[in-house]
Amino acid sequence: PCLSQQEAIELLHAPDTATVTGLRDHALLFVYFKTAARCSAVRTARIGDIERTDFDWYLMVREKGGKTQRKALLEAAPAVLAHLDAAGIRDDREGPLFRPVAKDRRTLIRKSLDRSAIWEIVKRNARKAGLDPDRVGRRGIGVHSLRKTAITNALENGAPIQKVQQLAGHADIRTTQLYFRPSAKDSEDAARHIQIR
């Protein structure tokens, strides 16, 4: 399912950022919401995949079909950097960006989170945010919900569908169109763009 904008904000701010685990979870959720990347792309990202330009931070991800895509981190960058600094892993450029926590609940293990661990992070934080992660049947809110929410939110807030297609990494724009939820005001908005006076 797709989350509403308010539900997404509540989920994003559910992790306890006073802990290393909470900082990791917050950064992970923020990266998903800002990049609309697939689970495997974020899961396999390394610290060295983070790039800084004069103006912003980016994450290079390996998407479906082996394509490499540069994703703007925008407002997620401070959360990612806070996570790296708190975990003491900022200089481990070859190491995974998001890691599981050791039994001491403070140390991160130098390996990538697996898909089921990410799924559990999403579900646990959804519960903390007061969202029912199983609300629509067996799958409920999961990792793809974050991608779907980001894509849908971009479309709902006026991003051109061609740009959203690039963000999502869809080869065919018809795939992106599946995320569009028409509303009654779309027709009126389109009419306002007509310049016949």
C-alpha positions as CSV (number, residue, x, y, z in Angstrom):
1,P,0.0,0.0,0.0
2,C,0.9,3.6,-0.4
3,L,1.1,5.8,2.7
4,S,-0.5,9.3,2.9
5,Q,2.0,12.2,3.2
6,Q,1.1,12.5,6.9
7,E,1.5,8.8,7.5
8,A,4.9,8.9,5.8
9,I,6.0,11.8,8.0
10,E,4.9,10.0,11.1
11,L,6.8,6.9,10.0
12,L,9.9,8.9,9.2
13,H,10.0,10.4,12.6
14,A,9.1,7.2,14.6
15,P,12.7,6.0,15.2
16,D,14.4,7.1,18.5
17,T,17.3,9.3,17.1
18,A,18.9,9.3,20.6
19,T,20.3,5.8,19.8
20,V,22.6,4.5,17.1
21,T,19.9,2.1,15.9
22,G,17.3,4.8,15.8
23,L,19.7,7.1,13.8
24,R,20.3,4.2,11.3
25,D,16.5,3.6,11.0
26,H,15.7,7.2,10.5
27,A,18.4,7.6,7.8
28,L,17.3,4.4,6.1
29,L,13.7,5.5,6.0
30,F,14.6,9.0,4.8
31,V,16.8,7.6,2.0
32,Y,13.9,5.4,0.8
33,F,11.5,8.3,0.9
34,K,13.8,10.8,-0.9
35,T,15.3,8.5,-3.5
36,A,12.4,6.2,-4.3
37,A,15.1,3.5,-4.8
38,R,14.4,-0.2,-4.8
39,C,15.1,-2.2,-1.7
40,S,18.1,-3.9,-3.2
41,A,19.7,-0.6,-4.3
42,V,19.6,0.9,-0.9
43,R,20.5,-2.4,0.8
44,T,23.7,-2.8,-1.2
45,A,24.8,0.8,-1.1
46,R,28.2,1.5,0.4
47,I,29.5,4.5,2.3
48,G,31.8,5.3,-0.7
49,D,28.7,5.6,-2.9
50,I,27.9,8.9,-1.2
51,E,29.1,11.9,-3.2
52,R,29.3,15.5,-2.3
53,T,29.2,18.4,-4.9
54,D,29.5,22.1,-4.1
55,F,25.8,22.2,-3.3
56,D,24.4,18.8,-2.3
57,W,24.9,15.2,-1.4
58,Y,24.1,12.2,-3.7
59,L,24.0,8.5,-3.4
60,M,25.0,6.3,-6.3
61,V,22.9,3.2,-6.4
62,R,22.9,0.1,-8.5
63,E,19.3,-0.4,-9.7
64,K,17.5,-3.1,-11.6
65,G,19.3,-4.4,-14.7
66,G,22.7,-3.3,-13.4
67,K,22.0,0.4,-14.1
68,T,23.8,2.9,-11.9
69,Q,21.7,5.9,-10.9
70,R,22.7,9.1,-9.0
71,K,20.1,9.9,-6.4
72,A,19.9,13.3,-4.7
73,L,19.7,12.9,-0.9
74,L,18.5,16.5,-0.4
75,E,17.0,16.7,3.2
76,A,18.0,13.1,3.9
77,A,21.7,14.0,3.8
78,P,22.0,15.3,7.4
79,A,20.2,12.2,8.7
80,V,22.6,9.9,6.7
81,L,25.7,11.8,7.9
82,A,24.5,11.8,11.6
83,H,24.0,8.0,11.3
84,L,27.5,7.5,9.9
85,D,29.1,9.7,12.6
86,A,27.2,8.2,15.5
87,A,28.1,4.7,14.3
88,G,31.8,5.8,13.8
89,I,31.8,4.3,10.2
90,R,32.0,7.4,8.0
91,D,35.6,6.6,6.8
92,D,34.8,2.9,6.0
93,R,34.2,3.8,2.3
94,E,34.0,0.1,1.1
95,G,31.7,-0.9,4.0
96,P,27.9,-1.1,3.7
97,L,25.9,2.1,4.4
98,F,23.2,0.4,6.4
99,R,24.2,-2.5,8.8
100,P,22.7,-4.8,11.3
101,V,23.2,-4.2,15.0
102,A,25.3,-6.6,17.3
103,K,23.8,-8.1,20.4
104,D,25.1,-5.2,22.5
105,R,22.5,-3.0,20.6
106,R,25.2,-0.3,20.0
107,T,27.7,-1.8,17.6
108,L,27.0,-2.2,13.9
109,I,28.2,-5.3,12.2
110,R,30.2,-4.8,8.9
111,K,27.7,-6.4,6.6
112,S,24.6,-5.2,4.7
113,L,21.2,-5.5,6.2
114,D,19.3,-8.3,4.6
115,R,15.8,-7.7,3.1
116,S,14.0,-9.3,6.0
117,A,15.8,-7.0,8.5
118,I,14.8,-3.9,6.5
119,W,11.2,-5.3,6.3
120,E,11.2,-5.6,10.1
121,I,12.6,-2.0,10.6
122,V,9.7,-0.7,8.5
123,K,7.1,-2.7,10.4
124,R,8.5,-1.9,13.8
125,N,8.6,1.8,13.1
126,A,5.2,1.8,11.5
127,R,3.8,0.4,14.8
128,K,5.7,3.1,16.8
129,A,4.1,5.7,14.5
130,G,0.6,4.2,15.3
131,L,0.2,2.7,11.8
132,D,-1.0,-0.8,11.4
133,P,1.7,-2.5,9.2
134,D,-0.7,-5.4,8.4
135,R,-3.6,-3.1,7.5
136,V,-4.3,-4.4,4.0
137,G,-3.8,-8.1,4.3
138,R,-0.8,-10.4,4.5
139,R,1.9,-8.0,3.1
140,G,0.8,-4.7,4.6
141,I,3.2,-1.9,4.9
142,G,6.6,-3.0,3.7
143,V,9.7,-1.8,1.9
144,H,8.0,-1.3,-1.5
145,S,5.4,0.9,0.3
146,L,8.2,3.4,0.9
147,R,9.1,3.5,-2.8
148,K,5.4,3.6,-3.9
149,T,4.8,6.4,-1.4
150,A,7.7,8.5,-2.6
151,I,6.7,8.1,-6.3
152,T,3.0,8.8,-5.6
153,N,3.8,11.8,-3.4
154,A,6.0,13.3,-6.1
155,L,3.2,13.0,-8.6
156,E,0.6,14.3,-6.2
157,N,2.7,17.4,-5.5
158,G,3.1,18.3,-9.1
159,A,6.3,16.6,-10.3
160,P,6.1,16.0,-14.1
161,I,5.6,12.3,-14.8
162,Q,8.7,12.2,-17.1
163,K,10.8,13.4,-14.2
164,V,9.2,10.9,-11.8
165,Q,9.9,8.2,-14.3
166,Q,13.6,9.1,-14.1
167,L,13.5,9.2,-10.3
168,A,11.9,5.8,-10.2
169,G,14.2,4.3,-12.8
170,H,11.3,3.0,-14.8
171,A,12.2,2.0,-18.4
172,D,8.6,2.6,-19.6
173,I,6.5,5.6,-18.6
174,R,3.5,3.3,-18.4
175,T,4.9,1.8,-15.3
176,T,5.2,5.3,-13.7
177,Q,1.6,6.0,-14.7
178,L,0.4,3.1,-12.5
179,Y,1.4,5.2,-9.5
180,F,-0.7,8.1,-10.5
181,R,-3.9,8.5,-8.5
182,P,-6.3,10.8,-10.4
183,S,-8.4,13.3,-8.5
184,A,-11.3,15.5,-9.3
185,K,-9.1,18.6,-9.3
186,D,-6.8,17.2,-12.1
187,S,-9.3,18.2,-14.8
188,E,-9.7,21.7,-13.4
189,D,-5.9,22.1,-13.0
190,A,-5.4,21.0,-16.7
191,A,-8.1,23.5,-17.8
192,R,-6.2,26.3,-16.0
193,H,-3.2,25.6,-18.2
194,I,-5.1,26.3,-21.4
195,Q,-4.1,29.6,-22.7
196,I,-7.1,30.3,-25.0
197,R,-8.5,33.6,-23.7
